[in-house]
Amino acid sequence: MRRFASIAGSRCGASLCALAFLVTASEARPQAVASFDFRIDAKPRLSALADFTTTTGIQVVRLGGGAISGTSPAVSGRLAAESALREILSGSNLTYRFTGPRTVAIESSLDIAIETISVSEASIGRGGVSEIDITSADIERRNATDLRGVFRGEPSVVVGSSLPMSQKLYVQGIDETNLAISIDGSRQNNKVFHHNATTMIDPNLLRALRVDAGVAPADSGPGALGGAIAYLTKDARDFLAADGFGGSIKSTFNLNGNVSTTNLTSYSRQGGFEALGSFTYGKGSEFRAGNDEQVLGSSTNVLSGLGKLAYQSAEGRRLSISHELIRDDAIRPFRANAVQIYGPQMTPLVRPYTLDRQNTVVTYSNDSAEGWWDPNVVLGYNRTQVAVDQYAGATLDTYSHTSKGLTDSLNGKLENKFALPIGDIVAGIDFYRDRARSIEQTYRTAETADNVGAYAQARLKLANSTKLSFGLRGDHQQFGGINGFRSSDHGLSSNVSGEHALTSHLTAKAGYSNVWAGVPLAENYVQNPAWNYGAGPRSVTSDNATAGLVAHFARFRIEGGVFRTRIWDARVPLWAAAMALRAFDVQSQGFHIGSAFSWDDGFVRLRFVRTDATISGRPADSYFGKYLTAPIGDILTVQVEHRFAPLSLAIGGDVEIAFEDDSLLNPVTGIGRLDGYEVVNLFAEHRPIAVPSLTLRGDVRNLLNQTYAARGTYGLEYGSGIVRPLYDPGRSYLVSAKLTF
């Protein structure tokens, strides 16, 4: 854990912690003796402790300055939390003390100030069969500056566009607008303009995130046609295990574009009250691609922030409120997801874009709940506005007016987790009221959707070798269209998944879901006051299937699987009066293989994914695929890291190889080829032993200086004579410094 104190403050804090240990010891013991089902492979001890937190919900706090190194033995079976922790720490110089109902402190008998770890060294994974778990350690290691960086090394999640404000995310080939997206538990409704990003978020504010690729549980929320993504932002508990205060400042400078990004974070805990504030500001010029050309409209001007207040009683009852925002305001290409679409030039090449997204969430939970009463109440409101200037001619001096698109969602849920001897059941109700409004010079339009749902999801361990999860949800939606049109519909969604240990080294897993999602709202910027809905839009449905095998041998793991998502009646309207009900059937399928090997001070991971998508039976392209899918093809990623603990030094990198794909190629026109590329990124990070509160890092991005547009980027398959896509930055040097205080 990174602590913020002077020597005197540290001594005082240690005394307070010692007193707190004595006071809370009797409260901590029930959680320590509670039993859980563990399946932790032999791995680096730090990773095993993260798995321990995932399984038990008990936060691991590192007191002092010693490193957590070495290898944990395998821990499996139904064990008391304390027994499992004892096994993980066996053979080390580490001891533990339970300091609260869901907190355990780790201390070392040696006083070696090499490295500290964060309280938040944990995931929010739930063990789903197709789950992608991005921990806080992953985010820190990748030094992410945008959504692409967050998912670096995860080829099942593709993020297109080199501009954060126009990045589109695809999970196993399915656009994120067909997933259930939440931030801090609040459902998101951010679809405004197809030239913009849907959910732009600052990685500096993220604690962790979870992706359910394809098959998603019922408690992920409504509309999980192709899966779900849950983002979790930081709070004061991620930095402080007890009362105190502190902060950090991190600055990153990218020489490609002279982009400076600074994050300032402060936090405190006192008598059950908690507060956190975090702000990021980025400013810079246009970057250069691998061909040394400046990418038009790629300058940086972004501001983001997060504020959280919380109170937690001694009994664990917790009430929190948070507000998160991000604003991107800069000159962008006229169509912000492509530099230029060639043809008669009727518009300027660039224009101002302003994207403003805000998310407010109130949450009540009980962090010390046991048995059949473990409530979770969430009430959220989010709002996204995109403003763009419109012109009467091809130059900026022909400005006509500013158009605005605004979406928002008022949503909430009330659920409870019922603990069982063999697992748990989560049951609850949720609602949302989504709106999508267009504000033009001569008219205003809006569509609305109101939904009420009820759900239950069971997660059971039937034996030491078998896990089963299944759920059901029912939803009723009322849709409101332009000119007073109204319709309503209802439907059921179901899912089932599980895994079975065939041998001590081989596990099979599979899952299936069928999803009813109601009617999706139209993009704001295509809404037409003359739309005719006829008999009304049809509700969107989907099914998802996945199956795979996982083999694990001590520190080595290899896995492979197949997946398929089919979506019917996916609504993607156009502005024309007769296009309000335009819809397609979408299919994305493929396979993935991967392997990983870890040692005491590092790891290497390799993953390959093939994704093939079709739209109403024809290969997907990025034009017809708007809000649906994109041509992805074959992608291979490699990640590697090694830590030199005595030197407090970490080095590593990652590689992404996208293979050439001719599945869309028209042999007559030559249009449709997806060019291949190889991108290599390297980093080195050092924490001086004399100043353990300081972290220095250097990155080299795109070491080979490739000229390329990443998969998922609009128009990359059309060729330079039709669409000039947004190329990614060429070789870029980044230097970062972070100081905690």
N, C-alpha and C positions, 0 to 999 in steps of 0.2 A: 504494500500500500504506500502511496506517495503521501507523506506527511508534511505539514507546513509549520515549522516552528524553529525558533532559535534553540540553543542548548538549554537555556533556562526554561523555555516553553516546553521543550521535550520532557524535561524532568517533571515539570508540573503535570503535563499530560499523562506521563506514566503513572504518577501517583493517583490521578483521577481514574485512570483505567483500572488500576489495581483495586480501588475502592468499588468501582462499578462491577468488577468481576465477583467480588464477595457478595454484593447486594443481589446480583442477578443469578447467582449460581443455582439456587433452588428452582428458579423459573426455567433455566436452560435445560435441566436434566430431562424433562419429558420428551423434548424434541430429539435429544441425543440418543435416547433408547428406542425411539420409534423405528420400525423396520421398513426397509425399502428393497426393491428388486434391483440389484446392481448387475451390470454387464460392462465392466471396464477392462479393456485389454491392457497388457503390459505396455507402458508408454512413459514418456517423460513425466516426472511427478507433477509438474505444473499443469500439464494437460489433464492428468488424472484428477487433480483437485477441481478443475473446471467441470469435468464430468460428474464429480461428486456433488457439486452445486446444482447441476442440471437435474440430477436424480432426486435430490432431497429438498432443494429450495433453500438450503443453508448456505449463507454467504461465508466465504473464506477470507479472512482478514490477515494480512501479513504485517506483524508488528516488528519494528526494528528495521535494519538495513541489509540483512543477509539475503542471499539468493536462494531460491527454491530450485534445486537442481537434482540430478540423479534420475533413476528410473523407478517407477512404481511397479510392484508385481500386479498380476491380474487379480481383479476383485469381482467375484460373481456369486450369484445366489441371493437369497433373501436374508439380509443382515441388518442389525441395528446400525444407525448412522455412525455411532461412535466406534463400533467394531470395524466398519468399512474404512473410516478415517485412520484408525490405528494401523490397518494393513497398508494403506497407501503410504503412510509415513515410516513404516518399518524399514530399518536399515539406514535411516538418515539421522541427523543430529537435531531434528525438529520435534518440538512438543506442541501440544494443543491445549486450549482451554475454551469451553463454551461460555461465551460472554452474554448471551441473550437467547431468546427462544429460537432464532434462526440465524445466529452468528457464531462463528468459531474463530478464535484467534490462534495463529500459528507463530511460534517463536523458535529461535535457534539458540542452542547452548554456546555457539561460537559467536564472537563479536567481530564479524568480517563484513565491512560495509562495501559490498560489491554492487548490489542491485536491489531495487525495491519493486514490488508489484502492485498493481492496482486492485482495490477492493472489487472492481467490476470485472475481474478475470472470470467471467461466467457467460453462459449462453442463455438464450430463451428457447432453446430447442425442446421439443416434446417427444422426440423419437419417432416421428412419422416415417412411413416407408419411402417417401420420395422427398424428404426434407433436406433443405440446404441451410445449414446453420452458420451464420456469420457472427463471430464473437467480437467483443471489444478488442481482443488481442489481434484478430485478423484486420480490423479497421486500422489500428495503430501501425501494424507491420506494413500494410500497403500504403500508408501515408496518403490516404485518398483525399483528393481535392474536388471530386465530383462523383456522380453515381457510377460512372464507368469504373473508377478506381475502387469503389466499395466492392464491386463484384469481380475484380481482377483475379484471374485464375479459376473462375467458375464458368465453364463454357456452356452450361445449361441456361445461364442467364446472360443474354446479349444486350448491350446498351449501345444504340446507334447514335451518331452525330458527335462531333467534337466540341460543340457548344453546350454547356450544361443547361441552358435555358431552352434548348430544343431537343434534348436527349429523349429517346423512346426506349422503353425497356420491354424485352421479350423473354418469357419463361418457357423453355422448350418450344419456342417458335410462336407463342401466343402473346399478343399485345397486352400490356398491363391493364388496359381498360376493361379487359375480360376477366380480371382477377379481383378478389376481395382484398383491397388495400386498406391498411389501418396504420395510424401513427398514434402511439400511446393508447391504443385501444379504440380510437375514434375512427369510424369509417370515413374514407376520403371520396370526395366528388370533385375532381380537379380537371376534368376534360373540358377544355375551352376552345382551342384552336389547333388544327392538325399541324400547323407549322411550329408549334410550341411543345415544350415538355409537358407531360401530364402531371407527374409528381416530382417537382424539383426540391431537393433537400440537401442541407449542408452536412457533410460527413463529420465535421467537428462537433456536431450536436448529438451524434448517434452513440448510444451505448452498445447496441447489438440489433440484429434483425434475423428474421426467420422466413424462409420461403418454403411453402408447400407446393411443389411442382406437380401440376396435374391434379392428383387426388388430394383433396383438402377436407379436414374434419368439419362437422356441422357448426362447431363453435368458432370457426374462423370468420363467420359472418355471411350475409346474403350475397349472391352474385358471384360465387367462386367458380365461374365457368371453366377456367383453366388453372385454378389453384388459388393461392393466397400469399400475400406478403404482409408481415407485421414488422413495423419499425418501432424501436423503443429508444427514447432519448435519455440523456443522462440526468441523474439527480444527485443530491448532496451525498447520499449513502454510497455512491460509487467512489468517493474520495475520502470520506471520513467514517471511521467505524464507531466513533464516540463523539461527545461534544467537543467543539473546536471550530476553527475557521481556517481558510486558506484560499489559494488561488493559483492560477498559472497564466502565463502569456506565451504564446507560440507564434512565431513569424516564419513565413516561407517566402523565398524569392525565387522566381522562375526566370532564368535569363532569356528564354524564348518568349519574347513579348514584354520583358521587364515587368512581370506581374508580381505584385507584392500582396500577400494575404496574411492578415494578423487576426488571431483569436485571443480574446481575453475572457477568462472564466474565474468566477469567485463563488464561494460556497461556505455555508456555516451550519452547525447543528448546536442546539442548546435546549435542554429540558424538554425534549420531544418535538421541538420545532425545527424545521429545516428550510433553508433557502438556497437557491442557486440562480446565478445569472451568467449567461454566456453570449458573447457577441463576436461576430466575424465580419471583417471588411476586406474586400478584395478589389484591387484597382490595377489596370495594366493596359498595354497596347495590343494590337493585333499580333498573333503569333505567325511564324513561318512554317510551312509544310516541308516535307523532305526535299522538294524541288527548289527550295529557297524562295518560293513565292509567298507573299503575305496572304493570309486567308481573310478575305473580305468580311468585315463585320464580326471579327472574332475577339474584339477587345473585352476586357473584364471590368465590370462595375457592379458589384454585388454586395448586399448587406443582409446579414441574417442574425437572428437572435433567439434566445430561449430563456424564459423565466419560470421558475417553479417555487411554489410554497407548499409546505406539507406539515402536518402534525400527526404524530403517532403516540398513542397512549402506552402506558406500561403493559397493558394487556394485549397490545399489538394492533388495536384498531387504528386504521390509517386513513386520513383524508388529505387529498392533494389537489392542487389546481396548477395547471401549466398553460403557458401561451408561447407558441413557437411561430416564427415568421421568417420569410425570405423574400427579398426584392431584387430583381435584376432589371437594370434600366440602362440601355445602351443603344447605339446604332447597330442594326443587324442587317443581314441581307433582306431584301424585300420579302422573300419567303424564307423565314429564318432557319428552315431545315435544309436549305440548299443555297449555294453561292449564287447560282443563276440557272434559270430554265430558258433555253435559247428559243428565239422566235421573234416576231415583230415586237420591238421594245416599246411597250405602252405604259410602263411604270418605271420609277427610279430603280437603281440597282440596290439602294439601301434605304432604310427608314427607321425612325425610333420605335423601339418595342419596350414596353414596361410590363413585367410579370410580377404580380404581388400575391403571395399565398400566405394565409394565416390559419392557425389551428389552435383552438382552446379546448382543454379537456379537464373535467372534474372527475375524480375517481375516489371511491371508497372501497376499502378491502380490510381484511384481518390477516396480518402477517403471522399471527400465532394460532390460527384456526386449526382445529383438530376435529376428527369425527365427521358428522353429517352437516356441520354448519361452517362453511367456508365461502362467504359471499364476495361478490365482485360487482360493483355498480359503476357504470361509466356513463357520463353525459358529455357529448362533444359537439362542437360547432366549428366547421371549417369553411373557408371562403377563398376562392381564387379569382383574380381579375387580370385580364390581359387587355392592354390598350395599344392600338396601332394607328398610325396616321394613314389617311387615304388621300390620294392625289388625282387630279384631273388630267395630268399628262405625265411625261417621262422624266420630269425634273422636280427637285424638291421645292422649287418656287411655285409649283402648281398645287400646293397644299389645299385640300378641300375641308376635311374635318377629321376628327379622331373617333374611331369606332371602339366600343368596349364590349367585351364578353365577360360575364360574371356567373360563376357557379358557386353554390354553397350547399351545405348539408347540415341539418340538425339531426343528431342521431344519439342513440343510447342503448344500453343493455343492462339487464338485471339477471345475474346468473349465480348459481351456487354449485360448489363442488362437493359431492357426497363421497366420502372416503369409504372404501370397501376393503376387506381383507386381501382381495386379489387385484386391487386397482382402485379406480374411481369413476364416477359418472358426473359430467358437467351438464346441467340443465338450466335453461333460461329463456327469456323473451328479449327481443330487440325491436327497434324501430328506426326508420329514417324518413326524413322529408328532404328530398333533393330538388334543387331548382337550377335551371340553366337559362340565363337571360341574355339577350342581345340588345345592345343600345346603339342604334344607328342614327344618322342625321334626320331621317324622315319617318322612321318607324321604330317600334320596340316590340319584341316578341319574347315568349317564354314557354318552356315546357317544364312540367313538374312530375314528380313521382313520390307517392307516399306508400310506405311498406311497413307491415307489422309481421313479425315472425316469431316462431317458437321452435326450440331445438333441444336435443339431448345428444351427448356423445359419451360413449363408454370406452375406457382404456383399461384393459384387463391383462393380467398375466395368468394364464391358465395352468402353467407349469413352468419349471425352470427353463424349459426349452421353447415355450410358445407364448407369443404375445398376440392379442387380438384387439382391434379397435373398430367400432362401428357406430354410426349415428344417423339421425333422421331430423330433418327440419321441414316445417311448413311455412309458407309465406303467402300473404295476400297483399296485392299491389293495386293502387289506384293511379292511373296515368292521366295527366292533363296536358292536352296539346294546345296549339295555337288556335285562336278564334273560338275558344270555348269547347273544343272537343274533349270528351271524357270517355274513359273505358276502365274496366277493372278485370283482374284475373287472379288466379291463385294456383299454387302448385306445390309439389313435394320434391325434396332432394334427399338423397341417401348416399351413404358411403360405407365401405367395409374394407379393411386392410389388416394385414398381419404378417408375422414372421415366425419361422420355425427353425430351430437349430437341428439340421440334419445330422451333423456330427459335432464334435467339440471344436472343429475349425471351420465348418461350412454352414451358412445360414441362408435359407430361401425366404424371399419376401414378395408380396404381391398386394395390389389394391385396386379398387374400382369405385367410381362415384358416378352418380347421375344427378344433374343439377338443373333446377328451374330458377331462372333469374328475372322473370318479368320483362318489361320493356325498357331498354336503355334509352336515356335521354340523348337527343341529337346534339352534336357540336353547336356551340353558340353561333359561330360565324357562318354557318350554312342555313340557319333558320330563315324561313321565308313566310311573310304574312299571308301569302296566297296558297300555302300548302293545303292539299286536300287529303285527308286521312282515309277516305273511303270507309271500309268496314272496320278500320282500325289496325294498328300494328300487332303482329303476333309476338307472343312471349318467346324469349330466347331460351334454349335448352342445350345441354351438352352431356357428353359422357367422357370419362377419363379412365384409362387402364394403364397399369404399370406392373412389371414383374422383374425380378432380378435375383442374383446370387452374390453373397459376400463371403469371402474366405479370409481368415485372419490367422496369422502364425506369429505370436509374440509381437515383434515390432513391425511386421510386414502385413499389409492388407491389400487385397485385390478384389474388385467388384465389377459387375457388369449388369446391364438390364436393358429392357425395352420400354417404350412409352407410346401412348397414342391419346390425342385429344380430338374430339369431334364436336363442333358447335353448329347448331341448326338455327336458321332465321336470325343471324347476326345483323342487326340493323345498322346501316351506315348511309344515312340520307345525303342527298345533294341539294343544292339551292333551288333547282328547277321545281316548278309547282307540282309536277307529277312524281317527284322523287322522294316524298316524305317517308315512304315505306320501303325504300330500296334496302334489300337484305341479301345476304349470301350464306352459304354453308361452307364451313371451314374445317380443314383437317390438318393436324400437325402430328407427325410420327417420326420415330427414329430409335436410336440406341445409344448407350453410353458405356464406356469402360474406363476404369481408373485403377490406380495403385498408389500406395503410400508406404514409405519406410521412414522410421524415426530412430534417432539415437539420442544419447543423453543430452546433447547440446544442439540438436537440429532435426531437420526433416527434409524430405523431398517428396513431392506429390505430382502425379501425372494424370491428366484426364483428357478424354477424347469424347466428343459428342457429334453425332450426325443428326441433322434435323431437316426433314423434308415437309414442306407445307403446300397445300393446294387450296384454292378458293373456287368453290362450285365446280370442282373437277379439273381445273387447270392449274399449272404451277403458279405459285404465288409470286407476285412482283410487288414493289414498294408503292406503286400507285393504287392498285386495287386493294392492296393490303392495309391501307390506312385504317387504324383502330382495330385491325384484325390480326395480321401476321406480316412476315417479311421473309425474303429469301435469305436463309442462313447457311445451309450446307454443312461442311465438315470443319470443325475447330478442335485444335489440340492445344492444351496449356500445360506448362510445367512451372512448379513453384519450388524454391529451395531456400533454406536459411540455415546458418550455423552461427552459434554464439560462442565467443571466447570469454568465458566467465571471469577468469583472472584479470583480463584486460578491460572488462565491461564493454565489449565490442560485439556487435552483430553485423554480419554481412549476408547478403542474399539477393534474390532477384526472381524474375518470372519471365516466361516466354509464351507468346501467343502466336500460333501458326494457323492461318486460315487458308484452306486449300482451294485452288482454282475450281470453279464449278461452271459447267456448260449446260446445265439442265434447262436454262431459259434461253439459250442461244438460238437466234434466228440465223441460219447459215447464209441467207440472202442479204440481210441488212447488216449482219455482224453485231447486232444489238442483243444483249442478254447475258454476256459473260460476266461472271463474278471473278475478278482478279484475285489471286492469292497474295498473301503477305506474311512476313515474319517480323514480329516485334519483340525486342529484348529490352528489359528494364533491369537495372541494377541499383543496389543501395548499400550504404554502410552507415551504421548508427553507433554512436559512442556516448557513454555517460562517464565523465571524468570522476575517478575515485575521490579526488580531493573536493569535487563539487557535485555530489550525487543528485542535487536538485536540478542540474543542467543536463539537457540532452541535445546532442549535436548530430545532425544527419545530412548526408548528401545522396542525391538520387540522380541517375542518368536514365532518362526515358527515351525510348526509341533509339537505342544505341546504334543500330545499323542505318539510321537516317532514312527509313523507308518512306516513300511517297504513297499514301494509301488512305482509303476511307474505310473505317471499320464496318464489319457486318452489322446490319440493322440500320445503316445510314440511308436516308432517302435518296433514290435515284442512282445509286452506285452501279446498277446493272444496265443503265441506258446508254452508257458511253459518253465521252466528253463532248460529242456533237449535239446532244439533246439536253442533258442535265450536267451542270458543273457541280459535283457534289462537294460537301464540306470535307476537305482533307483533314486528317489528324495532324497534330504538331510533329514536326521533324525532330531531330535530336535535340533534347532539352536537358539543361542542367538545373537542378533544384537544390538549394541549400536551406536548411531549417534549423531553428534553435528554439528550444522550449525550456522555460524556467518555471519551477514551482516554488511557491513561497508560503 
